[in-house]
């Protein structure tokens, strides 16, 4: 019974703590502990995307299909990014070239961020470049007009306090 | 007594799991915005180097070129021969082997290849172009001709 009582106590305390952190109604809200969403903007791509070979992209360095974003963390605590979900994808072809948007698709709906080298955005960091590896791929049938195309992908990052 | 202890243990695990899940969901931090990627451009075609070897009266020309830069997933190379007379066989002709006059020897599928062989007579020279899916790069300058 002692164990049960302790469990209930911990459960109650945990939920209450989570609620005030999320909604900002608890005593800690005025001290800046309310969770603010990360602010995401486009980064500068450093790798190239090519038509996908039969059997998928080989293991290359740097990874093909990496999407780059700049992340700002307005919170007072570090955030470790755990996943990125790829949404709408648009393409902008180079001058005098034609490339339909459907030639570039999400490689996976949700990309799990690497755990071996965790991506942690420091508190107050204003511009951290985040690479989402293997996020998009180009169809094998993509025309040569897709060379040099700029790919804009909507990203939804999820993270936890580090 | 033993049954009660077991029930308490199970309840404790359930509560602990529920608590962890609820707290974890509330602690999630999210952010939405644009990210960018860029399609690559096929690398410049390297000028191939040509060597020849004759064994038992049959001459084989070996065409060699540098590997592409790291991070470029090519699906093959297009090898073009000018002059001479092509014969059947050789690894340059992955898809089709043109006989007689100058022709295109496509090595699609030989993704890791940086050389191929072509049994051809006469004075021949070669150019290569990288291939990625439906993309074919501009051909290189011609190699020096064989003797």
Interface residues (C-beta under 8 A of the other chain):
Chain A: X1 X3 X4 X7 X8 X10 X11 X14 X15 X17 X18 X19 X21 X22 X35 X37 X38 X39 X40 X41 X42 X43 X44 X45 X47 X48 X49 X50 X51 X52 X53 X54 X57 X58 X60 X61 X62 X64 X65 X66 X67 X68 X69 X71 X75 X79 X84 X99 X104 X132 X135 X136 X138 X140 X141 X142 X143 X144 X146 X147 X148 X149 X150 X151 X152 X153 X154 X155 X156 X157 X158 X159 X160 X161
Chain B: X8 X9 X11 X12 X15 X16 X18 X19 X20 X22 X23 X24 X25 X26 X27 X28 X29 X30 X31 X32 X33 X34 X35 X36 X37 X38 X39 X40 X41 X42 X70 X71 X72 X73 X74 X75 X111 X132 X133 X134 X135 X136
